[in-house]
Amino acid sequence: MSKSQVATEYLVVIAIGIAILVPLITYLNELFLAYKDDSKIASAKSAVNKLVTLSNWVHSQGYPARVTCLIYLPEGIESIEFLNKTITIRMRTKGGFVDISEGTLTEIYGSLPEKEGYYNVVIKHEYDKVQISVVE
């Protein structure tokens, strides 16, 4: 066996290895990105559900009811809206935008930050509406 034949065989083995690894790495990256988006959406759904449940509870108790809770807002939030009786979080994902909404029993107003993180949120009954805001 000559040195050039051995070098060519090594080159063929490396080329086959790369041809197998590149699609595998690409596929695993796609799986990871899909999991990351699903995880962010699940966290946002959990936050909206918690806010709605506590808003309904505060509303049912009437004035001067209030409750403080800890919520996690994931990265990728474009906006958080409190319109009439609905809480909506709009998120940016790999596939575009996703709206996560849930309705409440009463009108709500307030504001929450769009940055990722854990926040202490106070939910209180005021003027026949429910106010949601971050404790500072």
N, C-alpha and C positions, 0 to 999 in steps of 0.2 A: 504494500500500500504506500502510495506516495504522500508527501506532505500536503500537496494541493488537493488530493482526494479527501483527506481527513478534514481539512479546512472547509471544503465544500459540504461535507456531511454535517459538520457542526453548524454551519450556516443554515442548512435545510432544517435541522432540528430546532434551532432558535426561531426561525421563521414560522414553523408550525406552532411552536409554543406561543408566540405572539399572536398568531392568527386565532388561537383558542382563547387567550386571555382578554383580548380587546373586547369582543362581544360580551364575554362574561362580566367584565368590569362595567361596561355600559348598562347591561341589564340590572346589575346590583345597584348601580347609581339611581336608575329609574325607580326601583323598588324603594330605596331610601327616601327619595323625594316625595313619592306618593304617601309613604308612611308619615313623613313630617307634616304634609298638608292635612292628612286625616287626623293627626294628633292635634294640630292647631284648631281645626274645626270642632273637634270634640271638646276641647277646652273652652272655646267660645260658647258652644251650646250649653255647657255646664254653667258658665257664668250667667248667661241669659236666663236659664231655668231658675237658678238660685235667686236672681233679682226679681223675677216674676213671682215666684212663690212667696218671698218675703214681702213684696209690695202688696200682694193680695192679703197676706196675714195682717199687715199694718193697716190696710184699708178696713178690714173687717173689725179691727179693734177700735177704730175711730181716734179722734184727737184725745190726748197728746201722745199717741203710740209712736214708738220709734225703736229701731233695732239696728245694731251694727254688725257687719259681717265682713269676712275676708274673702275677696275674690281674686282669681288669677286671670289676667288679660294676656293672651298670647301675642306673639309678634305677627305682623302682617295686617293689623287692623287699619282700615282706611277711614272708617267713621263709626260713631256710635250715636244713634238717634233715639230720642224719646218723643214719639208722635202720638198724640191722643192717648190711646190705650195699648200702644205697641212699643216694645223695645226691639231695636234692630241693630245688629252689628254687621258691618260690611267688611269682608276680609279679602285680601289679595292672595291667591294661590297660584300654583304653576299653570293650572288650566283656565285662569281668569278670576273673576270676582264671584264670591259666594255671599249671599245674604242670609243671616241667621236671625229669625224673628219669632217672637212669641207675644201673645196678647195678655193683658191684665184685666182685672175687673173694674178698675177706675183709671181716670186720667193721671198720667205721670209726667213729671218734668225734672230737669236736672242736667248734669253733665258728668262725664267720666273721661279720663285721659285715654288717648289712643296708643300710648306707649306700652310696651310689654312690661309686665311685672305684677306683683301682689299689691293689692290696695285694700285698706280698711274703708268700707263704704257705710254711710249712715242712710237709712231709709226711714223717713218720718212722714206722718200724716199732717198736712197743713192745708187749710182752706178747702176742704173737701177734695183734695188731690193728694198725691203721694210724691214727695220730693226725694231724689236720689243724688247724693253727692259724696265726694271723697273727704274723709276725715283728715285734717291737716295738722 
